[in-house]
């Protein structure tokens, strides 16, 4: 039998092969043909070699990738996979063979390779694991511990609760599950949208994988075989959101150089030899940079070294015993203890796959083969990271709502902040049992809020998106697949209430400010693309955020320690205030700041020249591209960070949306062909290709394309004699 590649009208690949192994090879090949540049960028990022063709702007990431030992971890995890699960390891190899077979054709049709003088390289069997790890290493936002450390140090322990929200760099999602009792067909529906940084090409690849064992449609991660996050096999479908769990730790390390290398002080008071080497990072047009790699018993050192870390050396360290069940609003952080000054401080990162040599790839084939929610449930027992909330349903009407992934059992202090490696009591002691949840009135909603994952994390999204989705779903007794896209595009902004409440209490305003206040108080609180009031609200919010950020009470947080550049977005005071604004405005007291007067001054400032154009004039798509292009104007958007239509501006910094729905989907368990999906741009990664941006107009309007699974409605593009037949 041949391996066949078909395309639908959107250019989405539909693959059919004789076996799961040949199908993996076909998936690798078609991904390389469609997205060669994206794959090679991700491979180089995982290896820490992207600066060799992207230049100095990519150097901070490469240094982080080297120091965090991403490529070495991927190699170790693949070697362990070969020992523990040789079938999956062989399947991954087949995918890599396909990538290598398709890269020459893909590179030849992609202009970026010529622009930077890059030739396609060779993928190794562990490269997909490296791509997965590189994509998700910052997913949980461990750098937020650096922020909390500084906030506690300068503002006290109450700052943890005030700023506890999904902040800069954190990925999120919406997802909802309706049981058959809440649908027009009597069988379940799944719908949602993952919120990630918007990239071009997109971070999700619409694809169909069909062989005698299974026939699955879904959203794959380019560079990784199978369909991990969002898929419909026919009998069963599943989807995920970020559980916001905390499963990575940062340790302060005391390091010293010796004649034999580098040593780290362990919790038993004994100096232990650390792994050390020097690697060279090539930077296009600028020569090479040497990077010292150090790894202690806790993990790789990602910042600092035996000579210290600017801003950390000599800083205070506070240790605390916090109840495992304590609430963030009442965290107990005792008085500080001085940092021992005899040796310099560095930061080591401990993350599960570095400890277990397992990235959860053994879940991927069982997921493709799943026929029931029980099969999905069992497959997810092998899931490692990122830690997700999972929803699933099958054609018998059964449903599943659970957490999947590994979260270490350790003191709550580890989750809150940096912990000293030289003190006892911060070790990992096994793994949490993943929690399960049930449906309420036939509905389950996941939107990164506190829920079943609450015991496993620190910072969660506000409940606004989850509450709004449930409110909308409760407005009808039953729903159909064609009804649900209206939920995706809802623009109500519940988090506007605290600022508007302050506005309502203001008196003795100038006439201009009075008129502007009255406009905002009568506004419907929807961040619609054509709403001028939404633009006025956003301008006022920005002015308030900037005034708060400039207040002397926050001055110590304006200059963070000399952390690696890739971690600095989590340290942005303005961004932190912007995302936590409703908490800061509602708090009983805020470090002596007169918030009402702050709002008054911001209103008077904006009233002199309020925005006269709609929200979409400044709230525009801002996708990440590995190669920056010249000036361009992307289309305007509706929505905002706390809307169901979660297109994230950064209040106080920019109205542009670098983060938003990286895909939208509706999975219908009654009829898979009645399912729907969309991505922000298109199926093809080559600029100028008809399918490079053909889905963007639908995505902007909140429309979804219908899933097509009838082979007679598809166009055969490519056939290839199966490798097994050659053999």
N, C-alpha and C positions, 0 to 999 in steps of 0.2 A: 504493500500500500504506500502511496505517496503521502507526504506531509503537504497540506494545502493551506494557503493563506487567502482568505476572502476579505473584502472590505464592504462596509455599508456606505450609505450616502454621505456620512460624516467622515469617511476615511478611517473609521475605527477597525482595527484588525480582529478578524474572527478566524481562529486557528483550529485545524482538525488534523489529528495524527493517529498513528497506530497504537501508541502507548503513552503513558505519562512521561517517560523519559524523552521520547521523540518530540512530544509536545513542549517540554521544557526547552529543548534545543530550538524549536521553532519560535518560542516566545523570546528567547535570547536574540535570535537572528532578526526578527521583525522589530524588536525594540532598538537594536543597533542601527537598522536601516532608517527607522523613523526619527531616532533621537541620539544619533552618534555623539554630537557635541555635548549634550546633557550627560550621557553616560561617561564620557571621558573626563568631563569636569568633576563629576562625582567620584570617579576612581582616583583622580589626582588629589582631590580633597581628602579622601579617606587615607591616602598614603602620605599626605603632607607634602605634596610636590606641585601644587597648583600655581605657586608663585613662579615656577620655571617658565610659564607661558603667559600668566595673567599679570605678572609684575609685582611691585612692592605692595600694592593694595591687598594682595592675597597672602602676604607673609605672616601677619598675625594669626590667621587661621592655621597655616601650615605649622607654625611653631607650636600652637596649641595641640594640633593633631599628633605631632611628634612626641611632645611631652606627655600627653595623655595615653600614648601608645595604642592608638586606634588600630593601626595596621597589624601590629604584633598581637593584639587581642583577637582580631579577626582570624589571623593564622592559627592561634591557639584554639579558638572555638571551632574552626573547621577541622583541625586535627582530632579534636575530641568528638566531633560529629561523625567522622569516619569510624571511630572506635565504637561509639554508642549506637549509631543509626546509619549503617553503610548505605541503605537504600536512599535515604534523603541526601546523603553526601554525593552519591552517584547522580542523582537528579539535579543537584546544584551544578555538578561538573558539566552535565549536558547543557544546562542553560548557558554556562560560560563558553562552551564550545560554540553555541549558536551566536553569542555576542561576538566572539572572535571571527566567526565566518561572515557576519554581517557588517562589521565595522568598516572594512575598505569601501564597500558600496555606500554606506551611510556617510562616511567622511567625504567622499567624492561629491556628494550632493549638498554638503553643508558649508557655507562660505566662511564660517568662523575659523575653521581649521587653517585656511589660507591666510586669513587676517593676522593670525598670531604665529604662523609658520609651524603649526603643530601637526605631527603625523600620528595617526591612531596607534595606540600601544597595544599591549597584550594583557588580557584579563587572566588572573589566576583563579584557581578554584575557590579561594577565600574572598575574592573581591566583592561578591554580593553581600557577604557578611560585613565587610568593611563599609560598604555603601549604607547598609542598614544602620550600622553603629554610628557612622558619621552623621546621618540624617537625624538621629534621635539622641545623641549624647547630651545636647542642651535642651531636650524636649521637656524634661521635668523642671528645668529652671534652677538647678543647684546653685547658680551664682546668686540667687536671692538670699542665700545664707550670708553672703558677703555684705549685702545691703542691710540685712537684719543685724549683723554684728556691729556695723557702724551706727545704725539707728539706735540700738540699745545703748551703745557706748556714749552717744552724745545726747540722746533724748530720754533714755530710761526704758524700762521693760514695757510700758504701755504703748510704745511706738510699734511693737509687733502687731498688736491688734488693729491699731489705726491704719497701718499700711498693708494689712493682710488682704490682698486681692490679687487676681491674676494680673501680673504686671508685664513689663517689657519683655519680649522674647518668648513668652509662654504660648504654646499652641493649645487650642481648644476645639470644641465642636458643639453642634446641636444634634440630638438624635431623639426620636420618639418611636414607640412601639404601641400599636393598637391591636388588642386581641380581636378575635372574630366577632365578639359581641358589640364592638364599636365600628364595624365596617359594613358596607352595603352588600358584600359578598358572603359574609359569615366566616371568612378566613383572614388571618392577620395581615397588617401592613407595617412596614418599616420605612422610616424616612429620616432625613437629616442632611447635615452638611459639615464636613471637617473644616476648621478654621486654621489655616497655616499661612506662613509668608507666601504671598503670591509670587510665583516664579514663572518665567517664560524661557523654555517650555515648562508646562505645569508639573507639579509634584505628583500628580496622579495620572495614570494611563488607563483609559477605558479599553477593555480587552475581553475577548471570549476565548476560553480554552476548552477544547472538546476532544475526547478520546473515548474508547470503549468503557473506561472506568467512570468517567464523569463528564459533565458539560456545564461549565461555570462561566457566568458573566460577572464583571466587577471592575473595581478600581485598583490596579496594581501600582506598586512603587517601581518606577523605572530603575533597572539594575538589580532587581530582586525577583526570583522566580515565584510563580504562583500568585495568589490574590489573598493578601493577609487581612485587610481591614474591612472591606465592603464588598460583599459578593452574594450572588443568588445562584444556587446549584439546580434550581427547579423544585426539588422537594423541600429545601431549607434555604434560608437567607440569614445573613448576620451583618451587623454594623457595630462601630465602636465610637467612643469619645475618650479623650484624655481623662483619666481618673483623678489627675492632680495629686497622685500619690508621691511621697518623698522616699526615694530608694537609693540616693547617692549621698555620700557624706564627704565633708571637707575636714581634714585634720591639720592642725598646726603641728609642724615638725620642727624639732631641734636637730640641726645637722652640723656636722663638723668634718673638716678634711683631715685625713691622716696620710701617712706615707703610702698606704695601700689603696686609698680611694676616699669614699665618703661613708660616714656612719650616721645613724639616726638613733636618738634616744627612745627606747621603748617603754611601755608602761611598767615593766618590772625594774626600771632604773638601770638597765643594761644597754650599753651602746651596741647596736647591731649593724653589720655591714649592709649597705644599700647597694643595689644594682646601679651601675653607672656606665655610661658610654657617651660619646660625642657624635652627633650626626650633622651632616652638612645639608643645608637647604639652598637650592639654587634659586636666584631671583633674576628674572629676565631683565637684561640691561644693567644689572648692578652687581654681578658677581655672585658670591656665595656668603652665607651666614652660618656660623657654627652654633649648634644648639646642644647644650648639655642635658642629657637625659638621666634622670635619677628616679629610682623607684624604691620605696621603703616597704616594710611589711604591711602597711596600710594600703598603699597604692602608689601610682605614679605622681611625682611632684609636678604640678602644673603651673606653679608660680613660686618665685624665689629660689633660694638655694643656700649653700653653706655661707654665702656672703650676705644673706638676708633678702628682704623684700622691702623696697622703699615704702614707708608709711606704716609697715607692720612691725618692723624691728623696734623694740622698746615700747610698743603699745601695750595697753592693758588687756589682760585676758580675764574674763569673768567665767566662773564655773557655776553651774546651777543644778539643783536636783528638782526636776519638774514632774509633777504627777502625770502618769500616763493618761489620765482622763481629764486633765485640766483643760479649760477652754482658753482660746487665745486671748480673750478679753481679760483674763485673770492670770496670765502666765506669771510665775514666780521666779524672778531672777535675782539671786542674792548679790551681795556686794562684790566688787572686783577683786581679783587676786593679781599681783604683779607678774608679768612675764619674766621668767628667769633670764637674766641678761647675758649669761656666759656664752651662749651660742645663738646663732642667727635663726630666724624663723622662715619657714617655707610652708606651702600648702600642698597637701597630697589629696588626691581624689580617689575615693573608693567607690566602685560601681560594680553591680552584680556580675556581668559577664567576665570582668577581669578576675573575679573571685571564683566563679563556677565554671568558666570556659564553656558557657552555654548561652547562645543568643536566641534560643527558642525556635530554631528552624525546624525542629522535629514536629512542630504543630502544623506546618504548611501543607504537607501532603494529606494528612488526615482531614484538614479543613476542606480541601478540594473534593475529597471522597465522601464528605458528610452527606447524610440523607435525612437526618433528624436533629432536633435540638440536643438530644442526648449525645449524638456523634460530635456536634460542635462543642458541647460541654467537655467531653472527654479530650478532644483535641487541644482545647485551651488549657488543660492541666499542664501541658508542656510549654505554655507561653512564658516568656521571660520579661521582655521589655520592648517598647514602653508599656507601663502598666495602664490598662484600659478598662473602662466600663463597656461591657458587651451586651448587646441585645440581639436575640435571635428568635425565629419563629419557623414553623414548618407547616406542611400541608395537612397535617392532622389537627392543626389548631394549637399545638403545644407551643409554649413560649419560654424564653430564658432571659434572665437579667442578672448579670454577675460581674464581678471584678476578675480580671485575668492578669497575671504577672507576678513577679517576685519582689516582695518588699521585706527587707531584713528586719528582724526583731532586735531592737537596741533601745537605749534610753531616749526619751523624748528630746533631750538636749541635743542629740545628734541631728535631729530633724530641724531644730530651730536655728542652729548657728554653727560656727566653727568650734571644734573640740580639740583639746590638747592630746596629742599622741602619747605624751610621756606620763599621762595619768591613767590609772585603771578606771574601768567602768564604762568605756565607750566602745567595747567590742561588739561585733555582730554575734547574735546567739540564735541562729536559725532563721526561719521565714514565717511570715504571717500566713494564716489560712485565708485564701481569698473569700471575701464576703459575697453573699447572694442577696437579692432583693426580689420583691414581688410587684405585681401591677396593682394600681389603685383605681378602682372603677373601670377596669379594662384598659388603663393607660399607664405607660411608664415613660418618663421624660428624663433625659440626661443632657445636661448643658454645663458640665464642669462645676456644678454647685456642690455644696456639701450634701452628701447622700450616703449610699453604702460605703463609699471610700473615705468617709470623714475620719475614721480612726487612723488612716494611713497617710494623711497629709497635713499641711500647714496652711498654705494659701490656696483658696478656692475662688471661683468666679462668684460674683454676687448672684442672688437667686433670680434676678430679673428675667433673664431669658427663659429659664425653666418655668417660672411662674406664668410668664406670658404665653408660652407654648401650651401649657396645661389649660389656661383660661380660654384660649382660642379653641382648643380641642373639645372642651366641655360645652361649647356653644351649640354643638350638633350632637344628636344621638348616634349617628353613624357617618362614616367618611368613605370616600372612594379614592383610588389612586390619582385620579384627575383633579380631585379637590385639594390635595395636600400641598402642592407648590405655593398656594396662597399663604401658607404658614411660613415658608422659607423667607418670604419677602416682607414680613411685618416690620414696621419701622418705629413702633412705640418705644419711647425712651423713659423708662421708669426712674432711672437714676438721676433724671433732671430735677426731681422733686425737692431735694434739700436746697439747691441753689434758688429755685423759684420761690421756695418758702422764705428764704432770706429777702428776696426781692419784695415779696408781699408785705413784709414788715417795715420796709423803708419809708421814711417820711421826709419832708422838707427837701425834696429834690428840685433840680432845675426843671423848667417846662419840658425841655428836650428829653431829659432822663425820665420824667414822669410818663411821657408819651411812649417811650421805648419800654419802660416797665409794664405799662398796661398792655402793650402789644404782646409781650412775652407771657403775661399772666393769662391772656385769652388764647394763646397758642395751644394747639391740640397735642403737643408733645410728640409729634411724629417727625422723624428725621427724613422727610421725603425729599427726593432729588430736586423737585421744583419749589421747595418751600424756602422763602426768604426768611421767615421767622426761625426756621432751623439754623440758617446761616447766622442770624443775629445771636441766637442762643450760643452757638459754638464760639462766636467771637467774644461774647461775654465770659464764657467758661475759660477761654484762653487767657483773657485779661486777669481773671481771678487767680488762675493757676500761677501765672507769672508773678503776680503780686505776692502770693503766699511763698513762692520759691525764693523771692528776694527778701523775705523777712529775716531779720537778724537771728531769730530763734532757730532757723535752719542753716545758718551760715556754716557751721562745721561740716555739713554734709555736701557742700558745694564742691569740695576738692577731695575725692575719694583717694585711698591709697593707690600705689602704683601697681594695680592689678593688670594682667594681660588685657590687651585691647579688646579681644573678643568677649570679655566678661563685663566690659564697662557699660553696655546698655542697661544692665540690671542696676547700675549704680547711679543712674541719672536722677537727680533730685526732682527736676521738673517733671519728668515722665512719671515718677512715683507719685508725686502729688496729683498729677492729672488723672491717673487711674484710680487713686484712692480718694478723689475729691469729695464724694458723697459722705464717706466716713469722716473726713476731716471737718466737713461743714456740720455734721450732726453731733459730733463729740461734745460732751458736756463742757469740756475745757480744752483748749489747744495752745499750750505753752504761752499763755498770756496774749495771744493774737486776738484782736478784735475783728472777728470775721464779718460782722455786719458792716463795719466801716470799710473793710476790704472790698466787699461786694458793692457798697455804695460808690467807692472810688472807681472801681472797674466799670460800673454802669455809666457814671458820668463821663469816663474816658471814651467808651464806645458810643455814647449818645451824640458826641460831637460829629461823628461820621460813621453811622451804622452801615453794615453791608446792605447793598441795594440789589445784589444778585442772588440767585438761589444757592442752596447748599451744595449742589453738584458743581458749582463753578470752581470751588476750592477743594471739595472732597472728591478726589479722583484716584483712579487705579494707579498704583506705583509699583509695578512688578520688579523683582530682582532679576538682573541679567548678569551673567558672568562677565560679559564684555559690555561695559556701559556704551550707550549710543549717544548721539548728539541730542540736542533739545527736541523734545517731542511733547505732544499734548495727548494724554490718555483720556478716555471718556470719564464723565462724571458719574457719581454713585449716589444711591440712597443708603440709609442705614447709619449705624455707628457702633461703637464697641459693645455697648450693653443692649443693643437691639437684637431681636432674633435675626434680622438681616445684619449680621455682625461684620461690618466693614470698618476696620479699626483705624481711626485717627489717633494721634497721640496728643491729647489736650496740652496746650502750652508750648508745643513744639511744631506740629504740622497738622493740617487737615487732610493731607494725602493718606491714602490707605495702602500700606505695604502688606497688610494682613487681612484676610477675609476668607469667604467660602472657596476653598480650593477645589470643590466639587459639590454638586447637590444630587440627591438620589431619592427615589421612591421604589421600594421593592414590594411587589404584589405577590402574595402567596397563592392567590386564586388563579392568576394567569401571568406567567413571567413576561410575556410579550406586552402586557399592560404596564410593566415597570418603566421607569424613566430615569434619565441621568443627564448631567451636563457638567462641563468643566469651563474654566474662565476663558480659555483661548481655543485650543483645538487639539486634534490627535497627532498632528505632524509637527516636529520640532524645527523644521527648516523654514526660515523667513521667506515669504513670498509664495510658499506652497498654498494651494487652495484650501487645505485643511489646517493651516497654521493658526488662523484666528477666526474660523467660520462659526464657532460656537459662542463667541463673545457677545454678539447682539442678543442672543437668547438669554445668556447668563445675566446680562445687564437688565433685561426685562423680567427676570425671574421665571423664565420658561424653561422647561426641560424637554429634551429629545426623547422620543419613544425608543425603547430597546427593541431591536430586531433580532430574532433568533431563527427565522425561517431561512434555511440555506438557499432556497430558490429566489429569495429577494436580495441576495448578496452577490457581489461580483468577484469571480475568481481572479486573483492577481498573480499568484506564484505557486508553483508545485515543485517539490523536491523529493527525490527518492530517499526514503527513510534510511538512516544510517544502519538500522538493524537489517534492512534488506540488503544493503551493500555487504554487510558482514556475512 
